[in-house]
Amino acid sequence: MYPDNYHELRRHLLVLLKSDVHLHELGRYESIGIGFSEINASLAEFNEPHYSKLHVAVRFWDAWITARDAGWQKIEGIAIEAWPTLAKTILNDLEHDHQISDSYVRTHFDLTSTQPYLRPLVGTSATPPA
């Protein structure tokens, strides 16, 4: 059984990511990322393996915010319209407390991946989402 702080962080991250999917779909891009700093700081304290899915989700969220701040330049090959779609796959996994299942997300946002976060797409078998 995981400590309460794991479940608390996971639930809070779910709420915030769901909100950002909704905001993105409404075109309210300026509001994406509210709560990121708090979650990121809280999660930094925990490096146990069961937290890995939360770290992947937060790194994805960070890249989403970075892409927005950069005028929707593709980050890791992700186009503006693909961010909420990828976020929904992450949300589904987090809701069921599963490891992140999307291979594209894992390849580009998992610390254990061979592709470090925000490194250009070179020689990867993963295909960027449309």
N, CA, C and O atoms as a GROMACS GRO file, in nm:
protein
  520
    1MET      N    1   0.084  -0.119   0.000
    1MET     CA    2   0.000   0.000   0.000
    1MET      C    3   0.088   0.124   0.000
    1MET      O    4   0.189   0.131   0.071
    2TYR      N    5   0.050   0.222  -0.080
    2TYR     CA    6   0.127   0.345  -0.089
    2TYR      C    7   0.085   0.442   0.021
    2TYR      O    8  -0.028   0.437   0.070
    3PRO      N    9   0.177   0.531   0.060
    3PRO     CA   10   0.142   0.631   0.161
    3PRO      C   11   0.032   0.724   0.110
    3PRO      O   12   0.014   0.739  -0.010
    4ASP      N   13  -0.039   0.786   0.202
    4ASP     CA   14  -0.148   0.877   0.165
    4ASP      C   15  -0.102   0.989   0.074
    4ASP      O   16  -0.179   1.032  -0.013
    5ASN      N   17   0.022   1.037   0.091
    5ASN     CA   18   0.067   1.148   0.007
    5ASN      C   19   0.072   1.109  -0.141
    5ASN      O   20   0.053   1.194  -0.227
    6TYR      N   21   0.097   0.983  -0.172
    6TYR     CA   22   0.095   0.937  -0.311
    6TYR      C   23  -0.045   0.955  -0.369
    6TYR      O   24  -0.062   1.015  -0.475
    7HIS      N   25  -0.145   0.902  -0.300
    7HIS     CA   26  -0.283   0.909  -0.350
    7HIS      C   27  -0.332   1.054  -0.356
    7HIS      O   28  -0.404   1.092  -0.448
    8GLU      N   29  -0.292   1.132  -0.259
    8GLU     CA   30  -0.329   1.273  -0.257
    8GLU      C   31  -0.269   1.347  -0.378
    8GLU      O   32  -0.338   1.422  -0.447
    9LEU      N   33  -0.141   1.324  -0.404
    9LEU     CA   34  -0.075   1.387  -0.519
    9LEU      C   35  -0.137   1.340  -0.650
    9LEU      O   36  -0.160   1.421  -0.740
   10ARG      N   37  -0.164   1.211  -0.662
   10ARG     CA   38  -0.222   1.157  -0.784
   10ARG      C   39  -0.359   1.218  -0.810
   10ARG      O   40  -0.390   1.259  -0.922
   11ARG      N   41  -0.442   1.224  -0.706
   11ARG     CA   42  -0.576   1.282  -0.722
   11ARG      C   43  -0.568   1.430  -0.760
   11ARG      O   44  -0.643   1.476  -0.847
   12HIS      N   45  -0.479   1.504  -0.696
   12HIS     CA   46  -0.464   1.646  -0.726
   12HIS      C   47  -0.415   1.666  -0.869
   12HIS      O   48  -0.464   1.754  -0.940
   13LEU      N   49  -0.319   1.586  -0.911
   13LEU     CA   50  -0.268   1.593  -1.048
   13LEU      C   51  -0.378   1.561  -1.149
   13LEU      O   52  -0.388   1.627  -1.253
   14LEU      N   53  -0.461   1.462  -1.119
   14LEU     CA   54  -0.574   1.430  -1.207
   14LEU      C   55  -0.667   1.549  -1.226
   14LEU      O   56  -0.708   1.580  -1.338
   15VAL      N   57  -0.701   1.615  -1.118
   15VAL     CA   58  -0.792   1.730  -1.123
   15VAL      C   59  -0.731   1.840  -1.210
   15VAL      O   60  -0.799   1.898  -1.295
   16LEU      N   61  -0.604   1.869  -1.188
   16LEU     CA   62  -0.539   1.978  -1.262
   16LEU      C   63  -0.521   1.945  -1.410
   16LEU      O   64  -0.544   2.032  -1.495
   17LEU      N   65  -0.482   1.823  -1.443
   17LEU     CA   66  -0.466   1.786  -1.584
   17LEU      C   67  -0.601   1.784  -1.656
   17LEU      O   68  -0.610   1.827  -1.771
   18LYS      N   69  -0.705   1.734  -1.590
   18LYS     CA   70  -0.839   1.736  -1.650
   18LYS      C   71  -0.881   1.879  -1.681
   18LYS      O   72  -0.936   1.907  -1.787
   19SER      N   73  -0.855   1.968  -1.588
   19SER     CA   74  -0.889   2.108  -1.607
   19SER      C   75  -0.814   2.164  -1.728
   19SER      O   76  -0.872   2.236  -1.809
   20ASP      N   77  -0.687   2.131  -1.741
   20ASP     CA   78  -0.608   2.184  -1.852
   20ASP      C   79  -0.652   2.126  -1.987
   20ASP      O   80  -0.645   2.196  -2.088
   21VAL      N   81  -0.696   2.002  -1.989
   21VAL     CA   82  -0.752   1.946  -2.114
   21VAL      C   83  -0.873   2.030  -2.154
   21VAL      O   84  -0.886   2.070  -2.269
   22HIS      N   85  -0.960   2.055  -2.058
   22HIS     CA   86  -1.080   2.134  -2.085
   22HIS      C   87  -1.044   2.275  -2.131
   22HIS      O   88  -1.101   2.326  -2.228
   23LEU      N   89  -0.950   2.338  -2.061
   23LEU     CA   90  -0.908   2.474  -2.098
   23LEU      C   91  -0.849   2.476  -2.239
   23LEU      O   92  -0.878   2.567  -2.317
   24HIS      N   93  -0.767   2.377  -2.271
   24HIS     CA   94  -0.706   2.370  -2.405
   24HIS      C   95  -0.816   2.357  -2.511
   24HIS      O   96  -0.813   2.426  -2.613
   25GLU      N   97  -0.911   2.269  -2.487
   25GLU     CA   98  -1.019   2.248  -2.584
   25GLU      C   99  -1.106   2.372  -2.602
   25GLU      O  100  -1.167   2.391  -2.707
   26LEU      N  101  -1.112   2.456  -2.501
   26LEU     CA  102  -1.186   2.582  -2.510
   26LEU      C  103  -1.102   2.694  -2.571
   26LEU      O  104  -1.153   2.803  -2.598
   27GLY      N  105  -0.972   2.667  -2.592
   27GLY     CA  106  -0.884   2.770  -2.645
   27GLY      C  107  -0.837   2.869  -2.539
   27GLY      O  108  -0.788   2.977  -2.572
   28ARG      N  109  -0.852   2.834  -2.414
   28ARG     CA  110  -0.810   2.922  -2.303
   28ARG      C  111  -0.669   2.883  -2.259
   28ARG      O  112  -0.646   2.846  -2.144
   29TYR      N  113  -0.578   2.892  -2.353
   29TYR     CA  114  -0.441   2.844  -2.334
   29TYR      C  115  -0.367   2.914  -2.221
   29TYR      O  116  -0.283   2.853  -2.154
   30GLU      N  117  -0.398   3.042  -2.199
   30GLU     CA  118  -0.326   3.119  -2.098
   30GLU      C  119  -0.345   3.062  -1.957
   30GLU      O  120  -0.263   3.089  -1.868
   31SER      N  121  -0.450   2.985  -1.936
   31SER     CA  122  -0.477   2.929  -1.803
   31SER      C  123  -0.417   2.790  -1.782
   31SER      O  124  -0.422   2.737  -1.671
   32ILE      N  125  -0.360   2.732  -1.887
   32ILE     CA  126  -0.298   2.601  -1.873
   32ILE      C  127  -0.178   2.612  -1.780
   32ILE      O  128  -0.095   2.702  -1.794
   33GLY      N  129  -0.168   2.519  -1.687
   33GLY     CA  130  -0.053   2.514  -1.599
   33GLY      C  131  -0.076   2.567  -1.459
   33GLY      O  132   0.015   2.565  -1.376
   34ILE      N  133  -0.197   2.614  -1.431
   34ILE     CA  134  -0.224   2.661  -1.295
   34ILE      C  135  -0.212   2.542  -1.200
   34ILE      O  136  -0.276   2.439  -1.220
   35GLY      N  137  -0.131   2.558  -1.099
   35GLY     CA  138  -0.109   2.451  -1.002
   35GLY      C  139   0.015   2.368  -1.030
   35GLY      O  140   0.053   2.284  -0.949
   36PHE      N  141   0.079   2.392  -1.145
   36PHE     CA  142   0.197   2.312  -1.181
   36PHE      C  143   0.309   2.324  -1.078
   36PHE      O  144   0.364   2.224  -1.033
   37SER      N  145   0.343   2.446  -1.041
   37SER     CA  146   0.456   2.467  -0.949
   37SER      C  147   0.436   2.395  -0.817
   37SER      O  148   0.529   2.336  -0.762
   38GLU      N  149   0.314   2.399  -0.766
   38GLU     CA  150   0.283   2.332  -0.639
   38GLU      C  151   0.301   2.180  -0.651
   38GLU      O  152   0.366   2.118  -0.566
   39ILE      N  153   0.245   2.122  -0.755
   39ILE     CA  154   0.257   1.977  -0.776
   39ILE      C  155   0.402   1.938  -0.798
   39ILE      O  156   0.451   1.841  -0.740
   40ASN      N  157   0.471   2.013  -0.881
   40ASN     CA  158   0.611   1.983  -0.913
   40ASN      C  159   0.697   1.987  -0.786
   40ASN      O  160   0.780   1.899  -0.765
   41ALA      N  161   0.676   2.087  -0.705
   41ALA     CA  162   0.753   2.099  -0.580
   41ALA      C  163   0.719   1.985  -0.484
   41ALA      O  164   0.808   1.930  -0.419
   42SER      N  165   0.593   1.951  -0.473
   42SER     CA  166   0.551   1.842  -0.384
   42SER      C  167   0.607   1.708  -0.430
   42SER      O  168   0.652   1.628  -0.348
   43LEU      N  169   0.604   1.685  -0.558
   43LEU     CA  170   0.650   1.558  -0.614
   43LEU      C  171   0.801   1.542  -0.606
   43LEU      O  172   0.851   1.430  -0.602
   44ALA      N  173   0.873   1.652  -0.603
   44ALA     CA  174   1.019   1.647  -0.598
   44ALA      C  175   1.071   1.573  -0.476
   44ALA      O  176   1.184   1.523  -0.476
   45GLU      N  177   0.991   1.564  -0.372
   45GLU     CA  178   1.032   1.496  -0.249
   45GLU      C  179   1.031   1.344  -0.261
   45GLU      O  180   1.090   1.276  -0.178
   46PHE      N  181   0.964   1.292  -0.364
   46PHE     CA  182   0.939   1.148  -0.371
   46PHE      C  183   1.002   1.086  -0.496
   46PHE      O  184   0.970   1.123  -0.609
   47ASN      N  185   1.092   0.991  -0.474
   47ASN     CA  186   1.159   0.923  -0.585
   47ASN      C  187   1.134   0.773  -0.587
   47ASN      O  188   1.196   0.702  -0.666
   48GLU      N  189   1.046   0.724  -0.501
   48GLU     CA  190   1.016   0.581  -0.500
   48GLU      C  191   0.956   0.540  -0.634
   48GLU      O  192   0.889   0.621  -0.699
   49PRO      N  193   0.978   0.416  -0.674
   49PRO     CA  194   0.931   0.368  -0.806
   49PRO      C  195   0.783   0.391  -0.834
   49PRO      O  196   0.746   0.421  -0.948
   50HIS      N  197   0.697   0.377  -0.734
   50HIS     CA  198   0.554   0.393  -0.761
   50HIS      C  199   0.516   0.537  -0.794
   50HIS      O  200   0.405   0.562  -0.841
   51TYR      N  201   0.605   0.632  -0.769
   51TYR     CA  202   0.581   0.772  -0.807
   51TYR      C  203   0.619   0.800  -0.952
   51TYR      O  204   0.592   0.909  -1.003
   52SER      N  205   0.680   0.703  -1.020
   52SER     CA  206   0.733   0.730  -1.155
   52SER      C  207   0.626   0.777  -1.252
   52SER      O  208   0.651   0.866  -1.333
   53LYS      N  209   0.507   0.720  -1.244
   53LYS     CA  210   0.399   0.761  -1.336
   53LYS      C  211   0.361   0.908  -1.313
   53LYS      O  212   0.325   0.979  -1.407
   54LEU      N  213   0.370   0.952  -1.188
   54LEU     CA  214   0.340   1.092  -1.158
   54LEU      C  215   0.450   1.182  -1.213
   54LEU      O  216   0.421   1.290  -1.264
   55HIS      N  217   0.574   1.139  -1.201
   55HIS     CA  218   0.685   1.217  -1.257
   55HIS      C  219   0.673   1.229  -1.409
   55HIS      O  220   0.697   1.336  -1.464
   56VAL      N  221   0.636   1.121  -1.476
   56VAL     CA  222   0.618   1.124  -1.622
   56VAL      C  223   0.508   1.224  -1.656
   56VAL      O  224   0.524   1.307  -1.746
   57ALA      N  225   0.396   1.216  -1.586
   57ALA     CA  226   0.284   1.306  -1.613
   57ALA      C  227   0.323   1.453  -1.591
   57ALA      O  228   0.283   1.539  -1.668
   58VAL      N  229   0.400   1.480  -1.487
   58VAL     CA  230   0.441   1.618  -1.458
   58VAL      C  231   0.540   1.668  -1.564
   58VAL      O  232   0.535   1.784  -1.603
   59ARG      N  233   0.631   1.581  -1.609
   59ARG     CA  234   0.723   1.624  -1.714
   59ARG      C  235   0.648   1.652  -1.845
   59ARG      O  236   0.680   1.746  -1.916
   60PHE      N  237   0.548   1.570  -1.875
   60PHE     CA  238   0.462   1.595  -1.991
   60PHE      C  239   0.393   1.730  -1.975
   60PHE      O  240   0.392   1.811  -2.067
   61TRP      N  241   0.335   1.754  -1.858
   61TRP     CA  242   0.263   1.879  -1.831
   61TRP      C  243   0.358   1.998  -1.844
   61TRP      O  244   0.321   2.101  -1.900
   62ASP      N  245   0.479   1.985  -1.795
   62ASP     CA  246   0.580   2.090  -1.807
   62ASP      C  247   0.607   2.122  -1.955
   62ASP      O  248   0.616   2.238  -1.993
   63ALA      N  249   0.621   2.018  -2.036
   63ALA     CA  250   0.645   2.039  -2.179
   63ALA      C  251   0.525   2.105  -2.246
   63ALA      O  252   0.542   2.189  -2.335
   64TRP      N  253   0.405   2.069  -2.205
   64TRP     CA  254   0.282   2.129  -2.258
   64TRP      C  255   0.282   2.279  -2.228
   64TRP      O  256   0.252   2.360  -2.315
   65ILE      N  257   0.315   2.315  -2.106
   65ILE     CA  258   0.322   2.455  -2.066
   65ILE      C  259   0.432   2.526  -2.145
   65ILE      O  260   0.414   2.639  -2.190
   66THR      N  261   0.547   2.462  -2.160
   66THR     CA  262   0.658   2.518  -2.237
   66THR      C  263   0.619   2.542  -2.382
   66THR      O  264   0.651   2.646  -2.439
   67ALA      N  265   0.548   2.446  -2.442
   67ALA     CA  266   0.502   2.461  -2.580
   67ALA      C  267   0.409   2.582  -2.592
   67ALA      O  268   0.420   2.660  -2.687
   68ARG      N  269   0.319   2.596  -2.497
   68ARG     CA  270   0.228   2.711  -2.497
   68ARG      C  271   0.306   2.841  -2.486
   68ARG      O  272   0.281   2.937  -2.560
   69ASP      N  273   0.402   2.844  -2.393
   69ASP     CA  274   0.482   2.965  -2.371
   69ASP      C  275   0.568   2.999  -2.492
   69ASP      O  276   0.605   3.115  -2.510
   70ALA      N  277   0.600   2.900  -2.574
   70ALA     CA  278   0.683   2.921  -2.692
   70ALA      C  279   0.599   2.941  -2.818
   70ALA      O  280   0.648   2.924  -2.929
   71GLY      N  281   0.473   2.976  -2.800
   71GLY     CA  282   0.387   3.002  -2.915
   71GLY      C  283   0.348   2.875  -2.989
   71GLY      O  284   0.326   2.878  -3.110
   72TRP      N  285   0.340   2.765  -2.917
   72TRP     CA  286   0.302   2.634  -2.970
   72TRP      C  287   0.402   2.577  -3.069
   72TRP      O  288   0.366   2.505  -3.162
   73GLN      N  289   0.530   2.609  -3.046
   73GLN     CA  290   0.633   2.538  -3.121
   73GLN      C  291   0.624   2.392  -3.079
   73GLN      O  292   0.592   2.361  -2.964
   74LYS      N  293   0.651   2.305  -3.173
   74LYS     CA  294   0.644   2.162  -3.139
   74LYS      C  295   0.754   2.126  -3.040
   74LYS      O  296   0.872   2.149  -3.066
   75ILE      N  297   0.714   2.070  -2.929
   75ILE     CA  298   0.806   2.018  -2.829
   75ILE      C  299   0.794   1.866  -2.840
   75ILE      O  300   0.685   1.812  -2.830
   76GLU      N  301   0.906   1.799  -2.862
   76GLU     CA  302   0.908   1.654  -2.882
   76GLU      C  303   0.816   1.613  -2.998
   76GLU      O  304   0.759   1.504  -2.996
   77GLY      N  305   0.802   1.701  -3.097
   77GLY     CA  306   0.723   1.670  -3.216
   77GLY      C  307   0.573   1.677  -3.196
   77GLY      O  308   0.497   1.633  -3.282
   78ILE      N  309   0.528   1.733  -3.085
   78ILE     CA  310   0.385   1.735  -3.053
   78ILE      C  311   0.322   1.865  -3.102
   78ILE      O  312   0.363   1.974  -3.063
   79ALA      N  313   0.223   1.851  -3.188
   79ALA     CA  314   0.150   1.966  -3.241
   79ALA      C  315   0.047   2.014  -3.138
   79ALA      O  316   0.008   1.940  -3.048
   80ILE      N  317   0.004   2.138  -3.154
   80ILE     CA  318  -0.089   2.200  -3.059
   80ILE      C  319  -0.212   2.114  -3.032
   80ILE      O  320  -0.255   2.101  -2.917
   81GLU      N  321  -0.270   2.056  -3.137
   81GLU     CA  322  -0.394   1.980  -3.119
   81GLU      C  323  -0.372   1.844  -3.052
   81GLU      O  324  -0.469   1.781  -3.009
   82ALA      N  325  -0.249   1.798  -3.044
   82ALA     CA  326  -0.221   1.666  -2.985
   82ALA      C  327  -0.206   1.668  -2.834
   82ALA      O  328  -0.220   1.564  -2.769
   83TRP      N  329  -0.176   1.784  -2.776
   83TRP     CA  330  -0.154   1.790  -2.630
   83TRP      C  331  -0.271   1.736  -2.549
   83TRP      O  332  -0.250   1.652  -2.463
   84PRO      N  333  -0.395   1.782  -2.574
   84PRO     CA  334  -0.505   1.728  -2.491
   84PRO      C  335  -0.531   1.580  -2.515
   84PRO      O  336  -0.572   1.509  -2.424
   85THR      N  337  -0.508   1.533  -2.637
   85THR     CA  338  -0.527   1.391  -2.666
   85THR      C  339  -0.428   1.306  -2.587
   85THR      O  340  -0.467   1.206  -2.527
   86LEU      N  341  -0.302   1.346  -2.587
   86LEU     CA  342  -0.202   1.274  -2.509
   86LEU      C  343  -0.232   1.285  -2.359
   86LEU      O  344  -0.216   1.188  -2.285
   87ALA      N  345  -0.276   1.402  -2.316
   87ALA     CA  346  -0.310   1.420  -2.175
   87ALA      C  347  -0.422   1.326  -2.133
   87ALA      O  348  -0.422   1.273  -2.022
   88LYS      N  349  -0.518   1.303  -2.221
   88LYS     CA  350  -0.628   1.212  -2.189
   88LYS      C  351  -0.578   1.069  -2.172
   88LYS      O  352  -0.632   0.996  -2.088
   89THR      N  353  -0.478   1.027  -2.248
   89THR     CA  354  -0.424   0.892  -2.228
   89THR      C  355  -0.354   0.882  -2.094
   89THR      O  356  -0.363   0.781  -2.025
   90ILE      N  357  -0.284   0.988  -2.057
   90ILE     CA  358  -0.218   0.992  -1.926
   90ILE      C  359  -0.323   0.991  -1.816
   90ILE      O  360  -0.309   0.918  -1.718
   91LEU      N  361  -0.426   1.069  -1.831
   91LEU     CA  362  -0.534   1.074  -1.731
   91LEU      C  363  -0.598   0.937  -1.711
   91LEU      O  364  -0.624   0.896  -1.598
   92ASN      N  365  -0.623   0.868  -1.820
   92ASN     CA  366  -0.683   0.735  -1.810
   92ASN      C  367  -0.594   0.641  -1.728
   92ASN      O  368  -0.643   0.568  -1.641
   93ASP      N  369  -0.465   0.645  -1.754
   93ASP     CA  370  -0.373   0.559  -1.678
   93ASP      C  371  -0.368   0.600  -1.532
   93ASP      O  372  -0.372   0.514  -1.444
   94LEU      N  373  -0.361   0.729  -1.505
   94LEU     CA  374  -0.355   0.775  -1.366
   94LEU      C  375  -0.484   0.745  -1.291
   94LEU      O  376  -0.481   0.710  -1.173
   95GLU      N  377  -0.598   0.758  -1.359
   95GLU     CA  378  -0.726   0.728  -1.294
   95GLU      C  379  -0.732   0.583  -1.247
   95GLU      O  380  -0.790   0.554  -1.142
   96HIS      N  381  -0.671   0.494  -1.324
   96HIS     CA  382  -0.669   0.351  -1.289
   96HIS      C  383  -0.543   0.313  -1.212
   96HIS      O  384  -0.520   0.195  -1.184
   97ASP      N  385  -0.461   0.411  -1.180
   97ASP     CA  386  -0.336   0.392  -1.108
   97ASP      C  387  -0.244   0.293  -1.180
   97ASP      O  388  -0.178   0.210  -1.118
   98HIS      N  389  -0.241   0.305  -1.314
   98HIS     CA  390  -0.154   0.223  -1.398
   98HIS      C  391  -0.031   0.304  -1.438
   98HIS      O  392  -0.033   0.427  -1.435
   99GLN      N  393   0.074   0.234  -1.476
   99GLN     CA  394   0.189   0.302  -1.535
   99GLN      C  395   0.144   0.366  -1.665
   99GLN      O  396   0.045   0.323  -1.724
  100ILE      N  397   0.213   0.468  -1.709
  100ILE     CA  398   0.178   0.537  -1.834
  100ILE      C  399   0.194   0.438  -1.949
  100ILE      O  400   0.301   0.378  -1.967
  101SER      N  401   0.088   0.421  -2.026
  101SER     CA  402   0.086   0.318  -2.130
  101SER      C  403   0.125   0.369  -2.268
  101SER      O  404   0.168   0.291  -2.353
  102ASP      N  405   0.111   0.497  -2.291
  102ASP     CA  406   0.139   0.552  -2.424
  102ASP      C  407   0.290   0.549  -2.451
  102ASP      O  408   0.367   0.612  -2.378
  103SER      N  409   0.330   0.477  -2.555
  103SER     CA  410   0.473   0.461  -2.582
  103SER      C  411   0.539   0.593  -2.620
  103SER      O  412   0.656   0.614  -2.589
  104TYR      N  413   0.466   0.680  -2.687
  104TYR     CA  414   0.523   0.810  -2.724
  104TYR      C  415   0.553   0.892  -2.599
  104TYR      O  416   0.660   0.952  -2.586
  105VAL      N  417   0.458   0.896  -2.508
  105VAL     CA  418   0.476   0.970  -2.382
  105VAL      C  419   0.591   0.910  -2.302
  105VAL      O  420   0.677   0.982  -2.252
  106ARG      N  421   0.592   0.777  -2.290
  106ARG     CA  422   0.700   0.712  -2.214
  106ARG      C  423   0.836   0.739  -2.277
  106ARG      O  424   0.933   0.767  -2.205
  107THR      N  425   0.845   0.733  -2.408
  107THR     CA  426   0.973   0.754  -2.476
  107THR      C  427   1.028   0.893  -2.450
  107THR      O  428   1.149   0.909  -2.435
  108HIS      N  429   0.942   0.993  -2.444
  108HIS     CA  430   0.989   1.131  -2.437
  108HIS      C  431   0.982   1.197  -2.300
  108HIS      O  432   1.042   1.303  -2.280
  109PHE      N  433   0.910   1.137  -2.207
  109PHE     CA  434   0.892   1.204  -2.078
  109PHE      C  435   0.923   1.115  -1.957
  109PHE      O  436   0.904   1.158  -1.843
  110ASP      N  437   0.969   0.995  -1.981
  110ASP     CA  438   1.004   0.904  -1.872
  110ASP      C  439   1.153   0.915  -1.843
  110ASP      O  440   1.234   0.901  -1.935
  111LEU      N  441   1.190   0.940  -1.719
  111LEU     CA  442   1.332   0.953  -1.683
  111LEU      C  443   1.412   0.829  -1.715
  111LEU      O  444   1.533   0.837  -1.738
  112THR      N  445   1.348   0.714  -1.715
  112THR     CA  446   1.419   0.590  -1.745
  112THR      C  447   1.429   0.566  -1.894
  112THR      O  448   1.490   0.468  -1.938
  113SER      N  449   1.368   0.654  -1.974
  113SER     CA  450   1.372   0.644  -2.119
  113SER      C  451   1.513   0.671  -2.171
  113SER      O  452   1.594   0.737  -2.105
  114THR      N  453   1.540   0.621  -2.289
  114THR     CA  454   1.669   0.649  -2.352
  114THR      C  455   1.670   0.787  -2.415
  114THR      O  456   1.776   0.837  -2.452
  115GLN      N  457   1.555   0.850  -2.427
  115GLN     CA  458   1.544   0.984  -2.484
  115GLN      C  459   1.519   1.084  -2.372
  115GLN      O  460   1.409   1.088  -2.318
  116PRO      N  461   1.617   1.165  -2.335
  116PRO     CA  462   1.595   1.263  -2.230
  116PRO      C  463   1.488   1.365  -2.268
  116PRO      O  464   1.465   1.394  -2.385
  117TYR      N  465   1.423   1.417  -2.166
  117TYR     CA  466   1.318   1.516  -2.181
  117TYR      C  467   1.365   1.634  -2.266
  117TYR      O  468   1.472   1.690  -2.244
  118LEU      N  469   1.284   1.670  -2.362
  118LEU     CA  470   1.304   1.784  -2.452
  118LEU      C  471   1.425   1.769  -2.545
  118LEU      O  472   1.474   1.869  -2.597
  119ARG      N  473   1.473   1.648  -2.566
  119ARG     CA  474   1.578   1.626  -2.665
  119ARG      C  475   1.511   1.610  -2.801
  119ARG      O  476   1.405   1.549  -2.810
  120PRO      N  477   1.569   1.664  -2.907
  120PRO     CA  478   1.506   1.652  -3.039
  120PRO      C  479   1.483   1.507  -3.077
  120PRO      O  480   1.557   1.418  -3.035
  121LEU      N  481   1.381   1.484  -3.158
  121LEU     CA  482   1.349   1.350  -3.205
  121LEU      C  483   1.453   1.305  -3.305
  121LEU      O  484   1.456   1.352  -3.419
  122VAL      N  485   1.539   1.215  -3.264
  122VAL     CA  486   1.642   1.162  -3.352
  122VAL      C  487   1.652   1.013  -3.327
  122VAL      O  488   1.678   0.970  -3.215
  123GLY      N  489   1.632   0.934  -3.432
  123GLY     CA  490   1.650   0.790  -3.422
  123GLY      C  491   1.554   0.719  -3.329
  123GLY      O  492   1.589   0.615  -3.274
  124THR      N  493   1.435   0.773  -3.311
  124THR     CA  494   1.338   0.707  -3.225
  124THR      C  495   1.235   0.633  -3.310
  124THR      O  496   1.202   0.676  -3.420
  125SER      N  497   1.188   0.524  -3.260
  125SER     CA  498   1.086   0.448  -3.334
  125SER      C  499   0.948   0.503  -3.307
  125SER      O  500   0.853   0.470  -3.378
  126ALA      N  501   0.934   0.585  -3.207
  126ALA     CA  502   0.805   0.644  -3.174
  126ALA      C  503   0.769   0.749  -3.277
  126ALA      O  504   0.855   0.826  -3.321
  127THR      N  505   0.644   0.753  -3.315
  127THR     CA  506   0.596   0.849  -3.413
  127THR      C  507   0.524   0.962  -3.340
  127THR      O  508   0.438   0.938  -3.256
  128PRO      N  509   0.561   1.089  -3.372
  128PRO     CA  510   0.492   1.198  -3.304
  128PRO      C  511   0.344   1.198  -3.337
  128PRO      O  512   0.306   1.169  -3.450
  129PRO      N  513   0.262   1.230  -3.240
  129PRO     CA  514   0.118   1.237  -3.267
  129PRO      C  515   0.086   1.349  -3.363
  129PRO      O  516   0.160   1.448  -3.371
  130ALA      N  517  -0.021   1.335  -3.435
  130ALA     CA  518  -0.062   1.437  -3.533
  130ALA      C  519  -0.110   1.561  -3.466
  130ALA      O  520  -0.149   1.657  -3.533
   0.00000   0.00000   0.00000
